[in-house]
Amino acid sequence: MKLHLLLLSSFIILNSTILIAENKVTAIRLDEVERLGKHVMPFNLEQTLHVFSKIEKGGLQQVIVKDPKDSAADNQIKLIREHLAKIAKDFKQGDFSDPKKIHGENMPGLKALQAAKKGELSIGYQEIPTGAEILYSADNLKLVEAIHQWFDAQLSDHARHATMHHDAHHDLKKDKELIKVLPKEIKQ
């Protein structure tokens, strides 16, 4: 019985130590991503929210202002739109250097997205009232999986400033239909 209690106590202490260490590593990672992100993303992370929604053929990424009535909202929306338009253009050309600068070369899903052949990955940008969004879609299941892995990595790394789906999310049903009719000119 004493041995059992000793083992149980050791297990609890060990698990508590691991959880504390993981939380510290997570906090360090979040701080690092935030620091690196400031060099790539021109908008204020505290005033904005990244929203990632996985859908059957890919995903919808939005960056929106948290408070559209805030006096700085118009400027933040302008900066969001400039940034997302730039990265959508870059991504269509196979240039994923901005995410690498923030998340590193080994970001899950990134290598597969970079390796996509012309026409395999559709990337569509549009402005929404509180910011902008990028719709990623593919018919290739490996690319869809890569988009989903990439979204998971973004959610993890931007945890303080990101969410999976959101009530303010722009008409997701309409966007799912959009994937079926994306014009050829926005294909990578």
PyMOL commands that set and color helices and strands:
alter all, ss='L'
color gray80, all
select helices_A, chain A and resi 2-40+73-92+97-103+110-114+141-157+159-161+172-180+184-186
alter helices_A, ss='H'
color red, helices_A
select strands_A, chain A and resi 48-55+58-65+122-128+131-137+162-164
alter strands_A, ss='S'
color yellow, strands_A
deselect
rebuild
show_as cartoon
